[in-house]
Amino acid sequence: MSVAQHSTQREALASDTERVDINKRAIAVGIGNFMEWFDFAIYGYFAGIIGALFFPSSAAGVSLLSSLAVFAVGFLSRPLGALVLGPLGDRLGRRAVLIVTVFGMGICTTIIGLLPTYDAIGIAAPILLIVLRFIQGMMVGGEWSSAGIYIVESAPNHRRATAASVITGTAGLAFLVGTFTAALLSSNLSDAQLTAWGWRLPFVVSIVMTGIALFIRRKLGDTPVYEALVEQRQSARLALPSRAAKRKAFITTYAFSALFGVSLYYFITYANNHLVTAVGLPKSTALWLCSAALVVYCIVNPIIGRISDVIGRRQLVLFSAAGLTLMAYPIFWMLNSGNTALIVVALLVFAILVAITAVMDVVLLVEVFPASIRSTGAALGHNLALATLAGPGPFIAAALIKATGDVNIPALYLTAVSALCFVVLLATLPETKDKNISEY
């Protein structure tokens, strides 16, 4: 066999080994990401039951509102999680954060499923629930950006956006499975059984997924980018980015994360409620329509990733911002028509636009920041945007309808945020597809 043939064989073997390693990392990150978002989602689906058990009140709606307020605590604690876990990822490695987040989220979720209710231990029950939800929010605050950084830094340069779609796709799948789980339990158990013990099942069973995800993640190495960063630090050749560069990266990140977060929670959290409360559809019909749109959302994520790896990031994220600005009102007009065909069209358009913002969010979190501050900067920028603009989005939408009586008015908030993000990104976001993400 010739030297050239030997060389070709070695390159092929190296390529196969690299592909297997990338697939292994994608599975490890995907399973953990799915578990964390599934855990976060099921709380929302069982908020009514949890409210009645942990915040009993004779006043109509108070228990549910209290439970939803605890759900909001998970958003408020995200920036704190970013502040703690982001620097940890820059100092100790991306893998270290992934282990902490999956363990913390899994343990808290399981304990919530085992918590005694207000009737059993009194005021200690809601206090413990609030503490656990706060910690869960911190874990989610570290997971999204850290998982994205890990998978994108591990991917070949020409497949970074495709790798990013693993994060967004598994998160969407988690919400879909969470919806299916809630529907399955609700249809197979009586109200009394669901209240007594049924709601606890998905919380407790999540410990199995936690164990699997933790086992796989512990066996991973860190990313090639982080390993090179460690070498640079050891040789004292690491030059930190300027304050102006940090500020620009943060503003850009806040903009594309706000675009993603506001549109996502309108799509996943608010649309279903709007179809029931404002449009008057039966709960089951609204759930099926939104679930079908969520399936499309999951399917198009990898397609968007592949497209972005060919044409770039800037065009796509600006397209999604412009699309949401122009289509927000037509989407709500179609939803409010009550016509099933128009509702499906609205949800499908919404799903595709939100999927674009999602994939771009993950890959840009990596490409906008230099490697030395990537974990800290990405976590803070992303989670501050979600806590300040995205988290309150569904509440603002409902409040606008109550104040004006106009069922189309929620489009105003989505339009305003999307338009503002478009202007900011147009001015600050360069094309980053071919950027060297190992730069420090």
C-alpha positions in Angstrom: 0.0 0.0 0.0 1.4 3.4 -0.9 2.1 6.3 1.5 -0.7 8.3 0.0 -3.2 5.4 0.6 -2.0 5.1 4.2 -2.4 8.9 4.7 -6.0 8.7 3.2 -6.9 5.8 5.5 -5.6 7.7 8.6 -7.6 10.8 7.6 -10.7 8.7 7.1 -10.2 7.1 10.5 -9.6 10.4 12.1 -12.7 11.8 10.5 -14.8 8.9 11.7 -13.5 9.2 15.2 -14.2 12.9 15.2 -17.8 12.3 13.9 -18.4 9.7 16.6 -17.1 12.1 19.3 -19.3 14.9 18.0 -22.4 12.6 18.0 -21.6 11.5 21.5 -21.3 15.1 22.7 -24.6 16.0 20.9 -26.4 13.1 22.6 -25.0 14.0 26.0 -25.9 17.6 25.8 -29.2 16.9 24.1 -30.4 14.5 26.8 -29.5 16.9 29.6 -31.0 19.9 27.8 -34.2 17.9 27.2 -34.4 16.9 30.8 -33.9 20.4 32.1 -36.6 21.9 29.9 -39.0 19.0 30.5 -38.7 19.6 34.2 -39.2 23.4 33.8 -42.2 22.8 31.5 -44.2 20.3 33.6 -44.4 22.8 36.5 -46.3 25.2 34.2 -48.7 22.4 33.1 -49.6 21.5 36.7 -49.6 25.0 38.0 -53.3 24.9 38.9 -53.0 21.8 41.0 -49.8 22.9 42.7 -51.4 26.3 43.5 -54.3 24.6 45.3 -52.0 22.3 47.2 -49.3 24.7 48.3 -51.2 28.0 48.3 -54.7 27.2 49.5 -57.1 30.1 49.4 -60.9 30.6 49.4 -60.6 33.5 47.0 -61.1 32.6 43.4 -57.9 32.5 41.3 -55.5 33.3 44.2 -54.0 29.8 44.4 -53.3 29.7 40.6 -51.9 33.2 40.6 -49.6 32.3 43.6 -48.4 29.3 41.7 -47.7 31.2 38.6 -45.9 33.8 40.6 -43.6 31.0 41.8 -43.2 30.0 38.2 -42.0 33.6 37.6 -39.4 33.2 40.3 -37.7 30.8 38.0 -37.2 33.6 35.5 -36.0 36.1 38.1 -33.3 33.8 39.4 -31.9 33.2 35.9 -29.6 36.2 35.9 -28.2 35.1 39.3 -27.6 31.7 37.8 -25.8 33.3 34.9 -23.7 35.4 37.3 -22.6 32.4 39.3 -22.4 29.7 36.6 -21.1 31.8 33.7 -17.7 32.6 35.3 -17.5 29.0 36.4 -17.6 28.0 32.8 -14.8 30.4 31.9 -12.6 29.3 34.8 -13.3 25.6 35.2 -14.6 24.6 31.8 -17.9 24.3 29.9 -18.3 20.6 31.0 -18.2 21.6 34.7 -21.2 23.8 34.3 -23.2 21.2 32.4 -22.6 18.7 35.2 -23.7 21.2 37.9 -26.9 22.3 36.0 -28.2 18.9 35.2 -27.6 17.6 38.7 -29.1 20.7 40.4 -32.2 20.8 38.1 -32.8 17.1 38.5 -32.5 17.0 42.3 -34.8 20.1 42.7 -37.4 18.7 40.4 -37.5 15.3 42.2 -37.8 17.0 45.6 -40.7 19.1 44.3 -42.4 15.9 43.4 -41.9 14.6 47.0 -42.7 17.8 48.9 -45.4 17.6 51.6 -48.3 20.0 50.9 -49.6 23.0 52.9 -52.1 20.8 54.8 -49.2 18.6 56.0 -46.5 21.1 57.0 -48.1 24.5 56.8 -46.2 27.6 55.6 -43.0 25.5 55.2 -44.5 23.9 52.1 -44.8 27.1 49.9 -41.4 28.4 51.2 -39.6 25.2 50.2 -41.3 25.3 46.8 -40.2 28.9 46.2 -36.6 28.0 47.2 -36.6 25.0 44.9 -38.0 27.0 42.0 -35.4 29.7 42.6 -32.6 27.1 42.3 -34.2 25.6 39.3 -34.2 29.0 37.6 -30.5 29.4 38.4 -29.8 26.0 36.8 -31.7 26.9 33.7 -29.9 30.2 33.6 -26.6 28.3 33.3 -27.8 25.4 31.1 -29.0 27.1 27.9 -25.9 29.2 27.2 -23.4 26.5 28.5 -25.0 23.7 26.5 -25.0 25.9 23.4 -21.3 26.9 23.9 -20.3 23.3 24.5 -22.0 21.8 21.5 -21.0 24.7 19.1 -17.4 24.8 20.3 -17.2 21.0 19.7 -18.6 21.2 16.2 -16.7 21.6 12.9 -16.7 25.2 11.8 -18.9 24.5 8.8 -21.6 22.8 11.0 -21.8 25.2 14.0 -25.4 26.3 13.4 -26.5 22.7 12.7 -25.0 21.8 16.1 -26.8 24.7 17.7 -30.1 23.3 16.5 -29.6 20.3 18.9 -30.1 22.6 21.8 -33.2 24.4 20.4 -34.7 21.2 19.0 -34.4 19.2 22.2 -35.9 22.1 24.2 -38.9 22.2 21.9 -39.2 18.4 22.1 -39.2 18.7 25.9 -42.1 21.1 25.9 -43.9 18.8 23.4 -43.3 15.7 25.6 -44.3 17.7 28.7 -47.6 18.6 27.0 -48.2 14.9 26.0 -47.4 13.8 29.6 -49.8 16.2 31.1 -52.5 15.2 28.6 -51.9 11.5 29.2 -52.1 11.9 33.0 -55.2 14.1 32.8 -57.1 11.7 30.5 -56.2 8.5 32.4 -56.6 9.7 36.0 -59.5 11.2 37.8 -59.3 14.7 39.2 -58.9 13.3 42.7 -56.1 10.9 41.7 -54.3 13.7 39.7 -54.5 16.0 42.7 -53.5 13.3 45.3 -50.5 11.8 43.5 -50.7 12.0 39.7 -49.1 15.4 39.2 -46.1 14.2 41.2 -45.2 11.3 38.8 -43.3 13.3 36.1 -41.4 15.2 38.8 -40.2 12.1 40.5 -39.5 10.0 37.4 -37.2 12.8 36.1 -34.5 11.5 38.5 -34.0 8.7 36.0 -33.2 11.1 33.2 -31.0 13.1 35.6 -29.0 10.0 36.4 -28.6 9.1 32.7 -27.6 12.6 31.7 -25.2 13.0 34.6 -23.5 9.7 33.8 -23.0 10.6 30.1 -21.9 14.2 30.8 -19.3 13.1 33.4 -17.6 11.0 30.7 -17.2 13.9 28.3 -14.0 15.9 27.8 -14.1 19.6 27.5 -14.3 21.5 24.2 -11.2 22.0 22.0 -11.7 25.7 22.3 -11.6 25.7 26.1 -8.6 23.3 26.1 -6.7 25.8 23.9 -7.8 28.6 26.2 -6.3 26.8 29.2 -3.0 26.5 27.3 -3.0 30.2 26.5 -3.6 31.0 30.2 -0.7 28.8 31.3 1.7 30.4 28.9 0.5 33.9 30.0 -0.2 34.9 26.4 -3.9 35.6 27.0 -5.0 39.1 26.0 -8.4 40.1 27.3 -10.9 41.9 25.1 -11.5 45.7 25.5 -14.3 47.2 27.5 -15.9 48.6 24.3 -15.8 45.1 22.6 -17.5 43.6 25.7 -20.2 46.3 25.7 -21.0 45.8 22.0 -21.1 42.0 22.4 -23.5 42.3 25.4 -25.9 44.8 23.7 -26.0 42.5 20.6 -26.6 39.5 22.7 -29.4 41.2 24.7 -31.1 42.1 21.4 -31.1 38.7 19.7 -31.9 36.9 23.0 -34.8 39.3 23.6 -36.1 38.6 20.1 -35.9 34.9 20.7 -37.2 34.9 24.2 -40.3 37.1 23.7 -41.3 35.3 20.5 -40.7 31.8 22.1 -42.9 32.4 25.1 -45.6 34.0 23.0 -45.5 30.9 20.9 -45.1 28.2 23.6 -46.7 29.7 26.7 -49.2 32.3 25.6 -50.7 31.1 22.3 -52.5 28.1 23.8 -53.9 30.3 26.6 -55.0 32.9 24.1 -56.9 30.4 22.0 -58.8 29.3 25.0 -59.5 32.5 26.9 -59.7 35.1 24.1 -60.8 33.0 21.1 -63.0 30.6 23.0 -61.6 27.3 21.6 -62.0 24.2 23.8 -58.8 23.4 25.7 -58.3 20.1 23.9 -58.6 21.8 20.5 -56.1 24.6 21.4 -53.7 22.0 22.8 -53.7 19.9 19.7 -53.3 22.9 17.4 -50.4 24.3 19.4 -48.8 20.8 19.7 -48.9 20.4 15.9 -47.2 23.7 15.5 -44.6 22.7 18.1 -43.9 19.5 16.0 -43.2 21.7 13.0 -41.0 23.9 15.2 -38.9 20.9 16.2 -38.6 19.6 12.6 -37.4 22.9 11.1 -34.7 23.5 13.6 -32.0 21.4 12.0 -33.1 22.6 8.6 -32.5 26.2 9.7 -29.2 25.2 11.1 -28.0 23.8 7.8 -29.3 26.8 5.9 -27.4 29.2 8.2 -24.2 27.2 7.8 -24.5 28.0 4.1 -25.7 31.6 4.0 -24.7 32.9 7.4 -26.4 34.3 10.5 -27.0 38.0 9.9 -29.4 37.6 7.1 -31.5 35.0 8.9 -31.7 36.8 12.3 -32.6 40.1 10.6 -35.2 38.2 8.5 -36.8 36.8 11.6 -36.9 40.2 13.4 -38.4 41.8 10.3 -40.8 38.9 9.9 -42.0 39.1 13.5 -42.4 42.9 13.3 -44.5 42.7 10.1 -46.4 39.5 10.9 -47.3 39.9 14.6 -50.6 41.6 13.9 -51.6 39.3 11.0 -50.7 36.3 13.2 -53.0 37.5 16.0 -55.7 38.4 13.5 -55.7 34.9 12.1 -55.7 33.4 15.6 -58.6 35.5 16.6 -60.6 34.6 13.5 -61.6 31.3 15.1 -61.2 29.7 11.7 -59.2 26.5 12.1 -57.4 26.8 8.7 -56.3 30.4 9.5 -55.2 29.4 13.0 -53.0 26.6 11.6 -51.4 29.0 9.1 -50.8 31.6 11.9 -49.2 29.0 14.1 -47.0 27.5 11.4 -45.7 30.9 10.3 -45.1 31.7 14.0 -43.3 28.3 14.5 -40.9 28.9 11.6 -40.0 32.5 12.6 -39.5 31.5 16.3 -37.3 28.5 15.2 -35.0 30.9 13.3 -34.6 33.1 16.3 -33.9 30.1 18.5 -31.1 28.6 16.3 -29.6 32.0 15.7 -29.7 32.7 19.4 -27.6 29.6 20.3 -25.0 29.9 17.6 -24.6 33.7 18.1 -24.1 33.3 21.8 -20.9 31.5 20.9 -19.8 33.6 17.9 -20.4 37.1 19.3 -18.1 36.7 22.4 -14.4 35.9 22.5 -13.6 32.6 24.1 -12.1 34.0 27.3 -15.4 35.7 28.5 -17.8 33.6 26.4 -19.5 31.7 29.2 -19.9 34.7 31.4 -21.0 37.1 28.7 -23.4 34.8 26.9 -25.1 33.7 30.1 -25.6 37.2 31.4 -26.7 38.8 28.1 -29.1 35.9 27.4 -30.7 35.6 30.8 -31.1 39.3 31.5 -33.0 39.6 28.2 -35.3 36.7 29.2 -35.8 37.9 32.7 -36.6 41.5 31.8 -38.5 41.2 28.4 -39.3 37.6 27.7 -40.5 36.3 31.0 -43.1 39.1 31.5 -44.3 38.7 27.8 -47.3 36.5 28.4 -48.4 38.5 31.4 -48.1 41.8 29.4 -50.1 40.2 26.6 -52.9 39.3 29.0 -52.8 42.7 30.7 -53.1 44.5 27.4 -56.3 42.6 26.5 -57.7 43.3 29.9 -56.9 47.0 29.7 -58.2 47.6 26.1 -60.6 44.7 25.4 -58.8 44.3 22.0 -57.8 40.6 21.5 -55.3 41.7 18.8 -53.4 44.1 21.1 -50.8 41.5 22.3 -49.3 41.8 18.9 -48.2 45.3 19.9 -45.6 44.1 22.4 -44.2 41.5 20.1 -44.0 44.1 17.2 -42.3 46.7 19.4 -39.7 44.3 20.8 -39.0 42.7 17.4 -38.7 46.1 15.7 -36.3 47.4 18.3 -34.2 44.3 18.1 -34.1 44.6 14.3 -32.7 48.2 14.6 -30.1 47.2 17.2 -29.0 44.1 15.3 -28.8 45.9 12.0 -26.4 48.3 13.6 -24.3 46.0 15.8 -24.3 42.5 14.4 -21.6 41.5 11.9 -21.6 38.3 9.9 -20.1 35.7 12.2 -20.4 32.5 10.1 -16.7 32.3 9.4 -15.4 33.8 12.6 -12.6 32.0 14.4 -14.3 31.2 17.7 -11.0 30.2 19.3 -10.0 33.9 19.5 -9.5 35.0 23.1 
